[in-house]
Structures are given as structure tokens and as C-alpha cells.
Amino acid sequence: MGSDKPTKDQQHKESIHSNSRLNENESDEQASDPMIRDGVTTTVLAAYSVSHFANDLCACMWFIYLSFYLLKVIKLDQNIAGLCLLSGQIADGITTPIVGYYSDKVACKVGQRNAWYYFGTLLVAPSFLCIFTGFDFFSS
């Protein structure tokens, strides 16, 4: 009495065969589109770029707002306000590769990246509130 169900060995062979067909189709697509790199298609790349553009727009608005706030509300000197913006960029340039390295190496219960989001939020929230407190650092 033969069974029509494939054995596990037959299923495994079929899986390998279908994966090799996928890889052949993928390499054909990669050969026809020179923009495909690391399995990233043009559509996925476009989606990433739209998101990055939105991120840059938010950063641009943040810098404009912060410049206005430091110059017109806090009434800092232009040079000091520029140094405030520059210090943020320098701190970002130093910490981003460090966080990227450790987020690849450290696994947490809440997920590999989520712990870093939570930790970053805990750091940013109080520092963001300090913008509005108006500390008088430069009084003589």
C-alpha cells in the first residue's frame, strides 16, 4: 500500500531544488540589474532612500529650530550656537559606530536592537527637556 505523501528525504531534496531555482532567478535578476547588491533590489533600495530622505528632512527641521531657539530665545552668540550644533554632530559621529558595533554583538531579551532604542530614548528625553529650561551657562 503506497502512500502519496513524499518522505522527509524527498521533501528535503525538493526544498534544495526549489532554493537553487530561486538562486538562479535571483542571479539572473542581478545580472540584468547592475544596481542589485547583496540581494537588495532596486525597489527595496528606493524604499530605503525615501525613508532616509524623510529622516534628513526631520534632521534639517531640527537644526533650523535649534538654531532659531539658541539665537532668538536663549540669545546665544552666533559662534556659540554654531558650536552647540557642531558638538552634537561630533558626538553623533563618535557614538554611532560604537553603538552600531555593540548592537551587532549584544543580544537582549527584548530583541537585538530594541534595547538600544529604549536606552537611547532614556538618554534623549531628559537632554531634550534641558533645551527648554534655559540654564544660564554664560553669565559672568
N, C-alpha and C positions, 0 to 999 in steps of 0.2 A: 504494500500500500504506500505509494509515493506521495510526498507532500509537495504542494505547490510553493510553499514558503521557502525562500532562499536561506541557506545556512549562514551562520555568522561569518564564515570564511568567504563565502560568495558576496555577502554584503560589504565586507571589508575591501575585497578586490574591486567591486563596483564603485565604492567610495573613492578609492585611489584613482580609478579610471576617470571618474567624473571630475575629480580635482585636477587631474592632468589636462583634461579638456578645458577646464576653467583657466588654467595657467596658460594653455596655448592661446585661448581667446584673449587673455589679458596681454600676452606678449605681442599678439597681432595688433591689439589696440595701442600698445605702447610704441610699436614700430610705426604705426600710421600717425600717431600724435607725438611729436618730439617734446611736448610740454609735460607729458606724464612722467613723473619721477617718484620713486618709492611708492608706487601704487596709487598716487594722488592724481585723479583725473582732472581735466580742465574745469568741469562743473564744480567739483569739490574745492579746487583752488579758487575759483570765483567766489564761492560761498565764504571761504576764509577771508578773502580780501574785502568783501562787503563788511564783514564783522570787524575787521581791523580798521577799516575806514570809519566806522561808527565809533570805535574806541578812540581814534585820533581826533574826531570831532569833539568828543566829550573832553579829552585832554586839552584841546585848544580852548574850549569854553572855560575850563577850569583855570588855565593860565591867564586868560583875559580877565576873568572875575577876580582872581587873586591879585593881579597887577592893579586893577581898579581899587580893590579893597585896601591894599597896602599903601597906595599912593594917596587916595582921596579920603578914606575913612581913618586909617591909622596915621596918615600923613608922614610916612617914612620918606627919607631922601630917595631919589631915583636909584642911586648906586646901591643902597642897602636893599631896596626892593628887588633889584636885579640879582643881588647876591642871595636873597631868600629863594628866588626861583631857581637859581643855579645850584644851590645847596641841595634842593630836592632832586634835581636831575643827577647830581653826583651820587647822592645816597642811593637812588634807584639803580644807577649803573653799577654800584658795588654790590648791592644786596640781591639783585635779580639773578645773577649767575650762581650765587651761593644758595639761594632758595631753590633754584632750578636743580642744582646738583643734589641737594638733600631731599627734595621732593621725589627724585628718581630713586633714591636709596632707602628712604624710610617708609615703612608700611604701618598704618594705624588701623584701629578697629573701625573708624568712621570712613575709611577709604584713603587711598594713597595721596590724593590731592586735597580732599576736603579739610583735613586738619590744618593745612596751610592757609586755606581760605578763612577758617574760623580764627586762627591765630592772628592773621593779618587784620581781620575786622576788629579784633580786640585792641590792636595797636593803633589802627587808623582812627577809630571812633573818638577816643579822648584827645588825640592830637588835632583832629578836625575841630573839635569843640574849643580848643585853645585859640583858634583863629579869632573867635568871637569874644574872647574875654578881654582883649585889649591890654595885655601886660605892657608896662612901661619900661622896656629894657634899656632905652637910650636916654633916660633922664640924667641930667648932670648934677 
